[in-house]
Amino acid sequence: MTEAEYVNIWMRPERAAYGPTPVYSRAKITEAAVRIADAEGLEAATMRRIAAEIGAGVMSLYRYVPNRENLVELMADQVMGEIDVTDMPSGDWRADLTRYAGEQRTMWMRHPWIATVQRSLPSFGPNQLLLVERLMGVLDAFVPIDENLGLVALLNSYVEGTVREEIGTAGEVRRSGLSESEWMERSYPYVDRLVKSGEYPIFTKVVMEARQPHLSRDDQFWNGLQRVLDCIAAALPAAAGSEQDGPGQARSRPSGRASRAR
């Protein structure tokens, strides 16, 4: 295979078929990159910085990871490995998807730089493939593969969109030097003026009647997730029932560490 045919890092052999044993490894380089990104953001995880972190020459690292895109692929796949999908599918699809969603949120909040990674084409890293097998395996017995893809995309879109906003808000709060409650308090005179103008009846209803904006981030996430799972339930055959008391009344949070999303 020629250099131009390597479309992702997983297609490229980690070491040559002959020659000396490599001193470093992709795993060691990736671990250092993730540590740096966690502390200082994705842009800080440069080859020069990684080389200093592990005590290597900068140019030597390119034998293991040829370019920035490959490095980000490795980093993203590594943190995906923190999403615990052990024993999935369990037979209770709603509990499995709830648990997965909580695990994914926890991982994103632990590594907020992941919100800045933009990649539409799949890279098929080992951890990503494990998630595909276990997550899509949850619904595989109930729906055709195309329906499965759509339902999983719906779930992932909700989790990623919600957590991306949560991470973005946390960043704005840090930059402003205000807490969310302080920001809302300082915005009150303007909001009050908008409400009293009578020109924005729906906005006024949100301000005066909506409960959701006053919930904690945790409760907003879990409540919204139940609506998404209700939509998924409507697309499944009756035989795919899960452990719940009634429509929209499934367990709101998974047990174990997945529930500790923040």
C-alpha positions in Angstrom: 0.0 0.0 0.0 1.4 3.4 -1.0 1.6 6.4 1.3 -1.3 8.1 -0.4 -3.6 5.1 0.2 -3.4 5.4 4.0 -6.7 7.2 4.7 -6.5 6.6 8.5 -3.9 5.7 11.1 -5.3 2.2 11.5 -4.3 1.2 8.0 -0.7 2.1 8.6 1.5 -0.6 10.3 2.8 0.7 13.7 6.2 -0.6 13.0 8.2 -1.7 10.0 8.5 -5.4 9.2 12.2 -5.2 9.8 14.7 -3.0 11.6 15.3 -2.2 15.3 12.5 -2.5 17.9 10.8 0.9 18.3 11.7 2.9 21.4 8.3 4.5 21.7 4.8 3.5 20.7 1.6 5.1 19.4 0.0 4.3 22.8 2.6 6.2 24.7 2.5 9.2 22.4 -1.3 9.2 22.5 -1.4 9.0 26.3 0.9 12.1 26.5 -1.2 14.0 24.0 -4.4 13.3 25.9 -2.8 14.5 29.2 -1.7 17.7 27.6 -5.1 18.3 25.9 -6.9 17.7 29.2 -4.8 20.3 30.9 -4.4 22.9 28.3 -6.7 22.2 25.3 -6.3 20.3 22.0 -4.2 23.0 20.4 -1.5 22.6 23.0 -1.0 18.9 22.1 1.7 19.5 19.4 4.4 17.1 18.4 7.0 19.4 20.0 5.1 19.4 23.3 4.5 15.7 23.2 8.2 15.0 22.5 9.2 17.1 25.5 6.7 15.3 27.6 8.0 11.8 26.9 11.7 12.8 26.3 11.9 12.1 22.6 13.1 14.0 19.6 10.4 15.8 17.7 11.2 14.3 14.3 11.4 10.7 15.7 7.7 10.9 16.7 6.7 11.2 13.0 7.8 7.7 12.5 4.9 6.6 14.8 2.3 9.3 14.0 2.8 10.9 10.6 0.6 14.0 10.9 -1.8 16.0 13.1 -4.9 14.3 11.8 -3.6 10.9 12.7 -2.7 12.1 16.2 -6.3 13.4 16.7 -7.7 10.1 15.5 -5.6 8.2 18.0 -6.6 10.6 20.8 -10.3 10.4 20.0 -10.2 6.7 19.9 -8.4 6.4 23.2 -11.0 8.4 25.1 -13.8 6.5 23.5 -12.3 3.5 25.2 -13.4 5.0 28.5 -17.0 4.5 27.7 -17.9 1.3 29.5 -20.1 -1.0 27.4 -19.2 -4.2 29.3 -22.1 -6.7 29.3 -24.0 -4.8 26.6 -26.5 -5.7 25.2 -28.0 -6.8 28.5 -31.5 -7.5 27.2 -32.9 -4.3 28.5 -32.4 -1.8 25.6 -33.6 1.2 27.5 -31.3 0.6 30.4 -28.4 0.0 28.0 -28.9 3.2 26.1 -29.3 5.2 29.3 -26.1 3.8 30.6 -24.3 4.4 27.4 -25.5 8.0 27.2 -24.3 8.7 30.7 -20.9 7.1 30.0 -20.5 9.2 26.9 -21.4 12.4 28.7 -19.0 11.6 31.5 -16.2 11.0 29.0 -16.9 14.3 27.2 -16.9 16.3 30.4 -13.6 14.6 31.5 -12.0 15.6 28.1 -13.8 18.8 27.0 -11.4 19.2 24.1 -13.2 16.4 22.3 -16.0 18.9 21.6 -13.5 20.7 19.2 -12.8 17.6 17.2 -14.6 17.7 13.9 -14.4 14.6 11.8 -17.3 13.3 9.7 -15.6 10.3 8.2 -15.2 7.3 10.5 -11.7 6.2 11.3 -12.7 2.7 12.6 -10.3 2.7 15.5 -10.5 -0.3 17.9 -12.5 1.5 20.6 -14.9 3.0 18.1 -15.5 -0.4 16.6 -16.2 -1.9 20.0 -18.8 0.9 20.7 -20.4 0.2 17.3 -20.7 -3.5 18.1 -22.0 -3.1 21.6 -24.2 -0.1 21.1 -25.8 -1.2 17.8 -26.1 -4.7 19.2 -28.6 -3.3 21.7 -31.2 -2.7 19.0 -30.0 -5.3 16.5 -32.6 -7.9 17.4 -35.5 -5.4 17.0 -35.0 -3.3 13.9 -33.3 -3.5 10.5 -29.8 -2.2 10.2 -30.7 1.1 8.5 -33.3 1.8 11.3 -30.7 0.9 13.8 -28.2 3.4 12.3 -30.8 6.1 12.4 -31.9 5.5 16.0 -28.3 5.4 17.3 -27.5 8.6 15.4 -30.5 10.2 17.1 -29.2 9.2 20.5 -25.6 10.3 19.7 -26.8 13.6 18.3 -28.7 14.4 21.5 -25.8 13.5 23.8 -23.2 15.2 21.8 -25.3 18.3 21.1 -26.3 18.7 24.8 -22.8 18.1 26.2 -21.2 20.3 23.5 -23.5 23.2 24.7 -22.7 22.3 28.4 -18.9 22.5 27.7 -19.3 25.7 25.7 -21.4 27.3 28.5 -18.8 26.3 31.1 -16.1 28.0 28.9 -18.1 31.2 28.6 -18.7 31.3 32.3 -14.9 30.9 33.0 -14.1 33.7 30.5 -16.8 36.0 32.0 -15.7 35.5 35.6 -19.4 35.1 36.5 -21.4 32.0 37.5 -24.5 31.1 35.4 -26.8 32.5 38.1 -24.8 35.7 38.3 -25.0 36.1 34.5 -28.7 35.6 34.6 -29.1 38.1 37.5 -27.2 40.8 35.5 -29.3 40.0 32.4 -32.6 40.4 34.3 -33.2 44.1 33.5 -33.0 43.5 29.8 -35.1 40.3 30.0 -37.7 42.2 32.1 -37.9 44.9 29.4 -38.4 42.3 26.7 -41.2 40.6 28.7 -43.0 43.9 29.4 -42.8 45.0 25.7 -45.4 42.4 24.9 -43.6 41.7 21.5 -42.3 38.3 22.4 -45.1 36.1 23.7 -43.3 32.8 23.4 -40.1 34.1 24.9 -42.3 35.5 27.7 -43.9 32.1 28.3 -40.4 30.6 28.5 -39.3 33.2 31.1 -42.5 33.0 33.1 -43.6 29.4 32.9 -40.8 27.1 31.8 -39.3 24.8 34.4 -36.5 23.3 32.4 -34.1 26.4 32.4 -34.2 26.2 36.2 -33.2 22.6 36.5 -29.6 21.6 37.1 -27.5 20.5 34.1 -27.7 16.9 35.3 -31.5 17.0 35.5 -31.8 18.8 32.1 -29.6 16.1 30.5 -31.5 13.1 32.0 -34.9 14.5 31.4 -34.1 15.3 27.8 -32.6 11.8 27.4 -35.9 10.2 28.4 -37.7 12.1 25.7 -35.2 10.8 23.1 -35.6 7.2 24.5 -39.4 7.6 24.2 -38.9 8.4 20.5 -36.7 5.4 20.1 -39.3 3.2 21.9 -42.0 4.4 19.4 -39.9 3.1 16.5 -39.4 -0.4 18.1 -41.9 -3.3 17.9 -43.9 -4.1 21.0 -41.7 -7.1 21.6 -38.9 -4.8 22.5 -40.4 -3.7 25.8 -38.0 -2.5 28.5 -38.2 -2.3 32.3 -40.3 0.7 32.9 -43.5 1.7 34.7 -45.1 3.3 31.6 -44.4 5.8 28.8 -41.7 8.1 29.7 -41.3 6.6 33.1 -38.1 4.5 32.7 -35.3 4.8 35.2 -34.0 8.3 34.8 -30.4 7.5 35.6 -28.2 4.4 35.2 -26.6 2.9 38.3 -22.9 3.0 38.8 -20.3 5.5 37.7 -22.2 6.4 34.5 -24.6 8.5 36.5 -21.7 10.6 37.9 -21.6 12.8 34.7 -20.1 15.8 36.3 
